[in-house]
Every structure is written in structure tokens, then in C-alpha cells.
Amino acid sequence: MIEHPYDGAEGRPLLDLVIEGMSVVDRDGTLVGTADEVEGGHLKIPRPRPRNQHQYVAPNWIVAVDDRVRLNVTIDEARRLWATEPYAKRHDLHRSR
């Protein structure tokens, strides 16, 4: 069993532990993407298509950072949230066009 040394310290403190290139996985262990950088208090993950666009992970989705960034949502839940304009407005995200 993998130990999650930073479990319980959810949210913003975990953003400081993220390193560019780390795998980001959902709560089921499915690869969501690769960490790019922290921007505007959110974790930025590049989208494979279209190029030069990103998705943003809210700090409250992050539950652990060890050898990867672990989220408390599934990839399907994340995609549904990313697809809604209210999500972007609530998190003050300015998406590339």
C-alpha cells in the first residue's frame, strides 16, 4: 500500500508541494494529466487538444501529493465541472481561446 504523507492537509498548502511534470490522478487512480504549474491559486494542467490550452484544478480537489498529485474527484466529474462556465467564473479562471 502506498503511503500518502500529506493526506489531511487538503487544499492550498498542497499546491506548494507540486512539481512540474508530476502525474495528476483522479480518485480512482486514472491519469488526468501532468502538472504544468500553479497559476492563480490553481494547478494548471495542459490539455492534449487543442494545443496551448489548459484545465485548472481547484485546490480543494487535491487530497494528497506524494509521487503524484491525487484528486478527490473522478476524471468524469472533473470534465463536467470544466465544461461549465459557472465553474470558470467562480474560480476566476481566464481560459485561453
Phi and psi in degrees as GROMACS dihedral restraints (atoms count N, CA, C in turn):
[ dihedral_restraints ]
;  ai    aj    ak    al  type     phi  dphi    fc
    3     4     5     6     1   -81.0    20    10
    4     5     6     7     1   131.1    20    10
    6     7     8     9     1   -84.2    20    10
    7     8     9    10     1   137.1    20    10
    9    10    11    12     1  -108.1    20    10
   10    11    12    13     1    91.6    20    10
   12    13    14    15     1   -64.2    20    10
   13    14    15    16     1   -19.6    20    10
   15    16    17    18     1  -112.1    20    10
   16    17    18    19     1    15.2    20    10
   18    19    20    21     1   -57.4    20    10
   19    20    21    22     1   143.7    20    10
   21    22    23    24     1    91.6    20    10
   22    23    24    25     1   -14.1    20    10
   24    25    26    27     1  -101.7    20    10
   25    26    27    28     1    47.3    20    10
   27    28    29    30     1   -55.0    20    10
   28    29    30    31     1   152.0    20    10
   30    31    32    33     1    91.4    20    10
   31    32    33    34     1  -143.4    20    10
   33    34    35    36     1   -53.3    20    10
   34    35    36    37     1   -41.5    20    10
   36    37    38    39     1   -57.6    20    10
   37    38    39    40     1   -29.9    20    10
   39    40    41    42     1   -71.7    20    10
   40    41    42    43     1   -25.4    20    10
   42    43    44    45     1   -59.7    20    10
   43    44    45    46     1   -31.9    20    10
   45    46    47    48     1   -67.7    20    10
   46    47    48    49     1   -18.7    20    10
   48    49    50    51     1   -92.2    20    10
   49    50    51    52     1    -9.5    20    10
   51    52    53    54     1   -76.0    20    10
   52    53    54    55     1   133.9    20    10
   54    55    56    57     1  -115.2    20    10
   55    56    57    58     1   137.0    20    10
   57    58    59    60     1   -52.3    20    10
   58    59    60    61     1   134.0    20    10
   60    61    62    63     1    95.8    20    10
   61    62    63    64     1    -8.8    20    10
   63    64    65    66     1   -66.2    20    10
   64    65    66    67     1   144.6    20    10
   66    67    68    69     1   -70.6    20    10
   67    68    69    70     1   143.7    20    10
   69    70    71    72     1  -115.7    20    10
   70    71    72    73     1   123.0    20    10
   72    73    74    75     1  -121.7    20    10
   73    74    75    76     1   150.9    20    10
   75    76    77    78     1   -81.6    20    10
   76    77    78    79     1  -176.6    20    10
   78    79    80    81     1   -67.9    20    10
   79    80    81    82     1   -15.9    20    10
   81    82    83    84     1   -94.4    20    10
   82    83    84    85     1    -1.9    20    10
   84    85    86    87     1    91.6    20    10
   85    86    87    88     1     3.7    20    10
   87    88    89    90     1   -75.7    20    10
   88    89    90    91     1   134.6    20    10
   90    91    92    93     1   -65.2    20    10
   91    92    93    94     1   125.1    20    10
   93    94    95    96     1   -96.7    20    10
   94    95    96    97     1   -35.9    20    10
   96    97    98    99     1   168.4    20    10
   97    98    99   100     1  -161.8    20    10
   99   100   101   102     1  -123.7    20    10
  100   101   102   103     1   134.4    20    10
  102   103   104   105     1   -62.8    20    10
  103   104   105   106     1   130.6    20    10
  105   106   107   108     1   -98.6    20    10
  106   107   108   109     1   -63.6    20    10
  108   109   110   111     1  -164.8    20    10
  109   110   111   112     1   170.5    20    10
  111   112   113   114     1   -95.7    20    10
  112   113   114   115     1   127.1    20    10
  114   115   116   117     1  -139.8    20    10
  115   116   117   118     1   125.8    20    10
  117   118   119   120     1    61.0    20    10
  118   119   120   121     1    30.4    20    10
  120   121   122   123     1    79.0    20    10
  121   122   123   124     1    11.0    20    10
  123   124   125   126     1  -127.5    20    10
  124   125   126   127     1   154.2    20    10
  126   127   128   129     1   -84.2    20    10
  127   128   129   130     1   127.1    20    10
  129   130   131   132     1   -97.0    20    10
  130   131   132   133     1   127.0    20    10
  132   133   134   135     1  -122.8    20    10
  133   134   135   136     1   123.5    20    10
  135   136   137   138     1   -65.9    20    10
  136   137   138   139     1   142.9    20    10
  138   139   140   141     1   -91.0    20    10
  139   140   141   142     1   140.5    20    10
  141   142   143   144     1   -66.1    20    10
  142   143   144   145     1   -35.8    20    10
  144   145   146   147     1  -145.8    20    10
  145   146   147   148     1   138.3    20    10
  147   148   149   150     1   -70.6    20    10
  148   149   150   151     1   157.7    20    10
  150   151   152   153     1   -65.9    20    10
  151   152   153   154     1   157.2    20    10
  153   154   155   156     1    63.6    20    10
  154   155   156   157     1    23.2    20    10
  156   157   158   159     1  -121.3    20    10
  157   158   159   160     1   158.1    20    10
  159   160   161   162     1  -136.1    20    10
  160   161   162   163     1   161.1    20    10
  162   163   164   165     1  -112.5    20    10
  163   164   165   166     1   154.4    20    10
  165   166   167   168     1  -120.0    20    10
  166   167   168   169     1   135.1    20    10
  168   169   170   171     1  -102.3    20    10
  169   170   171   172     1   122.2    20    10
  171   172   173   174     1   -66.9    20    10
  172   173   174   175     1   144.9    20    10
  174   175   176   177     1   -59.7    20    10
  175   176   177   178     1   -30.1    20    10
  177   178   179   180     1   -74.4    20    10
  178   179   180   181     1    -5.3    20    10
  180   181   182   183     1   -83.2    20    10
  181   182   183   184     1   -19.8    20    10
  183   184   185   186     1   -86.4    20    10
  184   185   186   187     1   121.9    20    10
  186   187   188   189     1  -111.1    20    10
  187   188   189   190     1   -17.9    20    10
  189   190   191   192     1  -161.4    20    10
  190   191   192   193     1   149.5    20    10
  192   193   194   195     1  -134.0    20    10
  193   194   195   196     1   116.4    20    10
  195   196   197   198     1  -133.4    20    10
  196   197   198   199     1  -107.8    20    10
  198   199   200   201     1   -81.8    20    10
  199   200   201   202     1    -6.7    20    10
  201   202   203   204     1  -152.6    20    10
  202   203   204   205     1   169.4    20    10
  204   205   206   207     1   -92.9    20    10
  205   206   207   208     1   124.6    20    10
  207   208   209   210     1  -109.8    20    10
  208   209   210   211     1   130.2    20    10
  210   211   212   213     1  -103.9    20    10
  211   212   213   214     1   161.2    20    10
  213   214   215   216     1  -101.5    20    10
  214   215   216   217     1    13.1    20    10
  216   217   218   219     1  -122.9    20    10
  217   218   219   220     1   158.4    20    10
  219   220   221   222     1   -83.8    20    10
  220   221   222   223     1   165.9    20    10
  222   223   224   225     1   -63.7    20    10
  223   224   225   226     1   -35.0    20    10
  225   226   227   228     1   -66.1    20    10
  226   227   228   229     1   -41.6    20    10
  228   229   230   231     1   -63.1    20    10
  229   230   231   232     1   -43.0    20    10
  231   232   233   234     1   -61.7    20    10
  232   233   234   235     1   -45.3    20    10
  234   235   236   237     1   -61.2    20    10
  235   236   237   238     1   -40.6    20    10
  237   238   239   240     1   -63.1    20    10
  238   239   240   241     1   -43.0    20    10
  240   241   242   243     1   -66.9    20    10
  241   242   243   244     1   -42.8    20    10
  243   244   245   246     1   -61.8    20    10
  244   245   246   247     1   -29.4    20    10
  246   247   248   249     1   -78.1    20    10
  247   248   249   250     1   -10.3    20    10
  249   250   251   252     1   -97.6    20    10
  250   251   252   253     1   130.9    20    10
  252   253   254   255     1   -62.7    20    10
  253   254   255   256     1   -38.0    20    10
  255   256   257   258     1   -57.9    20    10
  256   257   258   259     1   -32.1    20    10
  258   259   260   261     1   -61.7    20    10
  259   260   261   262     1   -47.1    20    10
  261   262   263   264     1   -63.8    20    10
  262   263   264   265     1   -41.6    20    10
  264   265   266   267     1   -67.3    20    10
  265   266   267   268     1   -43.6    20    10
  267   268   269   270     1   -62.1    20    10
  268   269   270   271     1   -33.1    20    10
  270   271   272   273     1   -99.7    20    10
  271   272   273   274     1    10.3    20    10
  273   274   275   276     1    51.5    20    10
  274   275   276   277     1    49.9    20    10
  276   277   278   279     1  -100.3    20    10
  277   278   279   280     1   135.0    20    10
  279   280   281   282     1  -111.5    20    10
  280   281   282   283     1   105.5    20    10
  282   283   284   285     1   -81.7    20    10
  283   284   285   286     1   146.7    20    10
  285   286   287   288     1   -68.6    20    10
  286   287   288   289     1   147.2    20    10
